[in-house]
């Protein structure tokens, strides 16, 4: 993936296998974009099979830091304050496109790059653990592959979602956070609206991201990103 580096380092975009590279500094409101696909072996002539995914950059510490032990988390969502306390996601379910997938956490590796979800598991989504957890106040970012070397992957049909569709995320604390889709949009990677997608928000928001558009065989990359914008609609405890 071509992108920039975290705050405090000089920008030095370059391709690096299956890792994702990060922006040089956070935008004024929050996250930045990492929007190119993973570099892998060439796809077949008839069908692109390289794994593709998009994910966020490292957010500012003030945006992404987990609450301190002394903080008083809210026990559940309410009409007055829908935000949930911090809790990592376990499973993603989207009935309209038959998604039922476990999560893996995405983190910054020793090289300063955020590792992508494993390309050998087509039914796996990644959550950037440095950002908001799903249901927590702020923007939570979930990335998934469109396809892999072996065929279609978990977010193959992400672009088919419609406003009003529901996205359920089961969290480690036993709460299912239900998000309602606001819009589904496709952006050129060359003109990606970083601030709009990754900006910090005062309410719980969700972004689901994958690659889309035409496949560029020379660049071994899709030209666009598909982004689902959603907000926390309700929450219930199941365990």
C-alpha positions as CSV (number, residue, x, y, z in Angstrom):
1,X,0.0,0.0,0.0
2,X,1.2,3.5,-0.8
3,X,0.5,6.0,2.0
4,X,2.3,8.1,4.5
5,X,3.8,7.6,7.9
6,X,2.6,8.3,11.4
7,X,3.1,11.7,13.1
8,X,6.7,12.6,14.0
9,X,8.3,10.9,11.0
10,X,9.3,12.1,7.6
11,X,6.9,11.0,4.9
12,X,8.4,8.3,2.7
13,X,5.7,6.5,0.7
14,X,6.8,3.2,-0.7
15,X,5.3,-0.2,-1.5
16,X,5.8,-2.9,1.1
17,X,4.3,-6.3,0.4
18,X,1.2,-6.9,2.5
19,X,1.8,-4.1,5.0
20,X,-0.1,-0.8,5.0
21,X,1.9,2.5,5.1
22,X,0.6,5.5,7.1
23,X,0.3,9.3,6.7
24,X,2.8,11.8,8.0
25,X,0.4,13.6,10.3
26,X,-3.2,13.5,11.4
27,X,-5.6,15.9,9.7
28,X,-7.2,18.6,11.9
29,X,-10.2,16.6,12.8
30,X,-9.0,13.1,13.2
31,X,-7.9,10.1,11.0
32,X,-6.0,10.1,7.7
33,X,-6.4,7.7,4.8
34,X,-4.4,4.6,3.8
35,X,-6.1,3.9,0.5
36,X,-4.1,1.7,-1.8
37,X,-4.4,-2.1,-2.0
38,X,-2.0,-4.6,-0.7
39,X,0.9,-5.5,-3.0
40,X,0.9,-9.2,-3.8
41,X,1.6,-11.4,-6.7
42,X,0.0,-10.5,-10.0
43,X,-3.7,-11.6,-10.5
44,X,-4.7,-13.8,-13.4
45,X,-5.3,-12.2,-16.8
46,X,-9.0,-12.8,-16.5
47,X,-9.7,-11.9,-12.9
48,X,-8.1,-9.8,-10.2
49,X,-7.2,-12.0,-7.3
50,X,-4.8,-9.8,-5.3
51,X,-6.1,-9.1,-1.8
52,X,-7.4,-5.6,-1.4
53,X,-8.2,-3.6,1.6
54,X,-8.2,-0.1,3.0
55,X,-7.7,1.2,6.5
56,X,-7.1,4.3,8.6
57,X,-3.9,6.0,9.5
58,X,-2.7,6.4,13.1
59,X,-5.0,8.9,14.8
60,X,-3.9,11.6,17.1
61,X,-3.3,10.4,20.6
62,X,-6.1,12.7,21.9
63,X,-8.5,11.0,19.5
64,X,-7.5,7.3,19.8
65,X,-6.2,6.8,23.3
66,X,-8.2,4.3,25.4
67,X,-9.9,5.7,28.5
68,X,-7.7,5.7,31.6
69,X,-8.4,3.3,34.5
70,X,-9.9,6.3,36.5
71,X,-12.4,7.1,33.7
72,X,-16.0,6.3,34.4
73,X,-17.4,4.5,31.4
74,X,-21.1,4.6,30.5
75,X,-22.7,1.2,31.2
76,X,-24.9,1.3,28.1
77,X,-26.3,3.4,25.3
78,X,-29.2,5.7,25.9
79,X,-31.2,8.2,24.0
80,X,-29.5,11.1,25.7
81,X,-26.0,9.7,25.3
82,X,-25.7,6.8,22.9
83,X,-22.0,6.3,23.3
84,X,-20.8,2.9,24.8
85,X,-17.8,2.3,26.9
86,X,-14.7,1.0,25.2
87,X,-14.8,-2.7,24.3
88,X,-13.1,-4.5,21.4
89,X,-15.3,-6.0,18.6
90,X,-15.6,-9.8,18.2
91,X,-17.9,-10.4,15.3
92,X,-19.4,-8.5,12.4
93,X,-22.8,-9.4,10.9
94,X,-24.5,-7.8,7.9
95,X,-27.6,-9.7,6.9
96,X,-28.2,-7.9,3.6
97,X,-24.9,-9.1,2.2
98,X,-24.5,-12.4,4.1
99,X,-21.5,-11.2,6.1
100,X,-20.8,-13.1,9.4
101,X,-17.1,-12.7,10.2
102,X,-14.7,-12.6,13.2
103,X,-12.4,-9.6,13.9
104,X,-8.7,-9.3,14.0
105,X,-7.0,-6.3,15.5
106,X,-4.9,-4.1,13.3
107,X,-1.9,-2.5,14.9
108,X,1.3,-0.7,14.0
109,X,4.2,-3.1,13.5
110,X,7.9,-2.7,14.4
111,X,8.5,-1.0,11.1
112,X,6.0,1.7,11.9
113,X,3.4,0.3,9.5
114,X,-0.1,-1.0,10.2
115,X,-0.4,-4.7,9.3
116,X,-3.3,-5.7,7.1
117,X,-5.7,-8.5,7.9
118,X,-4.2,-11.8,6.9
119,X,-4.7,-12.4,3.2
120,X,-5.0,-16.2,3.7
121,X,-8.4,-15.8,5.5
122,X,-11.2,-14.6,3.2
123,X,-13.7,-14.3,6.0
124,X,-12.0,-11.9,8.3
125,X,-12.3,-8.2,9.0
126,X,-9.8,-5.9,10.7
127,X,-10.4,-3.2,13.3
128,X,-7.9,-0.5,13.9
129,X,-7.3,-0.9,17.6
130,X,-5.7,2.5,18.0
131,X,-9.0,4.1,17.2
132,X,-12.5,4.1,18.7
133,X,-14.1,0.8,19.4
134,X,-17.4,0.2,17.6
135,X,-20.1,2.0,19.6
136,X,-17.6,4.2,21.5
137,X,-17.8,7.9,20.8
138,X,-15.7,8.7,17.7
139,X,-15.0,7.1,14.4
140,X,-14.4,3.3,14.4
141,X,-12.8,2.0,11.3
142,X,-13.2,-1.6,10.0
143,X,-11.4,-2.8,6.9
144,X,-11.8,-6.0,4.9
145,X,-10.6,-7.6,1.7
146,X,-12.6,-7.5,-1.5
147,X,-11.0,-10.6,-2.8
148,X,-7.9,-12.7,-2.3
149,X,-5.7,-15.0,-4.4
150,X,-8.2,-17.8,-3.9
151,X,-11.4,-15.8,-4.8
152,X,-14.0,-13.5,-3.3
153,X,-13.6,-12.2,0.2
154,X,-15.6,-10.9,3.1
155,X,-16.4,-7.4,1.7
156,X,-17.0,-8.4,-1.9
157,X,-20.6,-7.1,-1.8
158,X,-20.0,-4.1,0.5
159,X,-20.9,-1.7,-2.2
160,X,-24.4,-3.3,-2.5
161,X,-25.5,-1.9,0.9
162,X,-28.2,0.8,1.0
163,X,-29.1,3.5,3.4
164,X,-31.1,2.1,6.2
165,X,-29.4,-1.3,6.2
166,X,-28.2,-2.5,9.6
167,X,-24.7,-3.6,10.6
168,X,-24.3,-5.5,13.9
169,X,-21.1,-5.7,15.8
170,X,-20.8,-8.0,18.8
171,X,-18.3,-6.7,21.3
172,X,-16.3,-8.4,24.0
173,X,-18.5,-6.9,26.8
174,X,-21.5,-8.8,25.4
175,X,-23.1,-5.8,23.9
176,X,-24.3,-5.9,20.2
177,X,-23.8,-2.4,18.7
178,X,-26.3,-1.9,15.8
179,X,-25.3,0.6,13.2
180,X,-27.6,2.1,10.6
181,X,-26.1,2.8,7.2
182,X,-26.3,6.5,6.2
183,X,-24.6,6.2,2.8
184,X,-22.4,4.1,0.6
185,X,-19.9,5.9,-1.6
186,X,-17.1,5.2,-3.9
187,X,-14.1,7.5,-4.0
188,X,-11.1,7.6,-6.3
189,X,-8.0,6.7,-4.4
190,X,-6.2,9.7,-6.0
191,X,-8.8,12.1,-4.6
192,X,-9.9,10.4,-1.4
193,X,-11.6,12.7,1.1
194,X,-9.5,11.9,4.2
195,X,-11.1,14.4,6.5
196,X,-14.6,13.4,5.7
197,X,-14.0,9.7,6.2
198,X,-11.7,9.7,9.2
199,X,-12.6,12.9,11.0
200,X,-13.2,12.5,14.7
201,X,-16.9,12.7,15.6
202,X,-18.8,13.6,18.8
203,X,-21.1,10.6,18.3
204,X,-20.4,6.9,17.7
205,X,-19.7,6.4,14.0
206,X,-18.6,3.5,11.9
207,X,-16.7,3.3,8.6
208,X,-16.5,0.0,6.6
209,X,-13.9,0.2,3.9
210,X,-12.7,-1.9,1.0
211,X,-11.3,-1.4,-2.5
212,X,-13.5,-1.1,-5.6
213,X,-13.7,0.2,-9.1
214,X,-11.5,-1.1,-11.9
215,X,-8.4,-3.2,-11.3
216,X,-5.2,-1.7,-12.6
217,X,-3.1,-4.7,-13.6
218,X,0.1,-2.7,-14.0
219,X,-0.2,-1.1,-10.5
220,X,-1.7,-4.3,-9.1
221,X,-4.3,-2.2,-7.4
222,X,-8.0,-1.2,-7.6
223,X,-8.5,2.4,-8.5
224,X,-11.3,3.2,-6.0
225,X,-12.3,2.7,-2.4
226,X,-15.9,1.8,-1.3
227,X,-16.8,3.4,2.0
228,X,-19.9,2.7,4.1
229,X,-20.8,5.5,6.5
230,X,-23.0,4.5,9.5
231,X,-24.0,5.7,12.9
232,X,-24.9,3.9,16.1
233,X,-28.6,3.2,16.1
234,X,-29.1,1.0,19.2
235,X,-27.3,-1.4,21.5
236,X,-28.4,-4.4,23.5
237,X,-26.7,-6.9,25.8
238,X,-26.7,-10.5,24.7
239,X,-24.4,-12.0,27.2
